[in-house]
């Protein structure tokens, strides 16, 4: 089955970015509840990426193993700089929310494609609902830390 899979690959890359970003920021957060959520979410993003890589591999017959994006690497580095110069949880959560905006956008873009195979589309829709809920949770955490 031939289809344009670049958008799916972008989602996988963004998920890998999220996995690394949640793990990295989770190490820096001071609030134990936020820290715990970030560690758990890093694992979830890794699982989501693997799930899509497997489904895409089945659909294309290729061995699919994506990394993250250059912009994700820069975004994580910026978050680490903020943490090292004494960034508050609020500042770190703002950084996380920006990453979540990128994840939301990647899912929105792939779900506008008409040629995504049904099994992959089903996975994407299920994951998107989690991504949207995670975005809202990170935003709520950020808002709660705004003094």
C-alpha positions in Angstrom: 0.0 0.0 0.0 1.6 3.2 -1.2 0.9 6.4 0.7 2.7 9.6 1.6 4.1 8.7 5.0 6.1 11.8 5.7 3.4 13.2 8.1 3.4 9.9 10.0 7.2 10.0 10.3 6.9 13.6 11.6 4.6 12.5 14.3 7.0 9.7 15.3 9.9 12.3 15.4 7.8 14.6 17.6 7.0 11.7 19.9 10.7 11.0 20.3 11.2 14.7 21.0 8.5 14.5 23.6 9.9 11.4 25.2 13.3 13.1 25.6 11.8 16.4 26.6 9.5 15.0 29.3 12.4 13.0 30.7 14.8 16.0 30.7 12.3 18.5 32.2 11.1 15.9 34.7 14.6 15.7 36.1 14.5 19.5 36.7 11.0 20.0 38.1 10.8 20.6 41.8 7.1 19.7 42.3 7.0 15.9 43.0 3.6 15.5 41.3 4.7 17.2 38.1 8.0 15.3 38.2 6.2 12.0 38.4 3.8 12.9 35.6 6.7 13.9 33.3 8.6 10.6 33.9 5.4 8.7 33.2 4.6 10.8 30.1 8.2 10.2 28.7 7.5 6.5 28.8 4.1 6.9 27.1 5.7 9.0 24.3 8.3 6.3 23.7 5.6 3.7 23.6 3.5 5.7 21.2 6.5 6.2 18.9 7.3 2.5 18.9 3.6 1.7 18.2 3.6 4.0 15.1 7.0 2.8 13.9 5.7 -0.8 14.0 2.4 0.1 12.2 4.2 2.2 9.6 6.7 -0.6 9.0 3.9 -3.1 8.5 2.2 -0.7 6.0 5.3 0.1 4.0 7.4 -3.0 4.4 10.3 -0.9 5.6 12.2 -1.0 8.8 11.1 2.3 10.5 13.2 3.8 13.2 13.0 7.5 13.5 14.9 9.9 15.8 13.8 13.3 17.0 13.9 16.6 15.2 16.6 19.2 15.1 14.1 21.8 16.5 13.3 19.4 19.3 16.9 19.1 20.2 17.2 22.9 20.3 14.0 23.2 22.3 15.3 20.7 24.9 18.7 22.5 25.1 16.8 25.8 25.8 14.8 24.1 28.5 18.0 22.8 30.1 19.6 26.3 30.0 16.5 27.7 31.7 16.7 25.0 34.4 20.4 25.6 35.0 20.0 29.3 35.4 17.4 28.7 38.1 14.2 28.5 36.0 11.1 28.0 38.1 8.7 25.1 37.6 6.5 27.7 35.9 9.2 28.5 33.3 9.9 24.8 32.7 6.2 24.0 32.3 6.0 26.8 29.7 8.7 25.1 27.8 6.9 21.8 28.1 3.7 23.4 26.8 5.5 24.7 23.7 6.6 21.2 23.0 3.0 20.0 23.5 1.9 22.6 21.0 4.2 21.0 18.4 2.8 17.5 19.2 -0.8 18.8 18.8 0.1 20.3 15.4 1.8 17.2 14.1 -1.2 15.1 14.9 -3.6 17.7 13.4 -1.6 17.7 10.2 -1.4 14.0 9.7 -5.1 13.6 10.4 -5.9 15.9 7.5 -4.2 13.4 5.1 -6.6 11.2 3.0 -4.2 8.4 2.3 -3.3 7.2 5.8 -4.1 3.4 6.1 -6.9 2.6 8.5 -4.8 0.8 11.1 -2.4 3.7 11.4 -5.3 6.2 11.4 -6.9 4.4 14.3 -3.6 4.5 16.3 -3.2 8.2 15.5 -6.7 9.1 16.6 -6.3 7.1 19.9 -2.9 8.7 20.6 -4.2 12.2 19.7 -6.8 12.1 22.4 -4.1 11.4 24.9 -1.8 14.1 23.5 -4.6 16.7 23.8 -5.3 15.7 27.4 -1.6 15.8 28.2 -1.4 19.3 26.7 -4.3 20.5 28.8 -2.7 18.9 31.9 0.7 20.6 31.3 -1.1 23.9 30.7 -3.1 23.5 33.9 0.1 22.7 35.8 1.7 25.8 34.3 -1.3 28.0 35.2 -1.2 26.6 38.8 2.4 27.7 39.2 1.8 31.2 37.9 2.1 33.3 41.0 
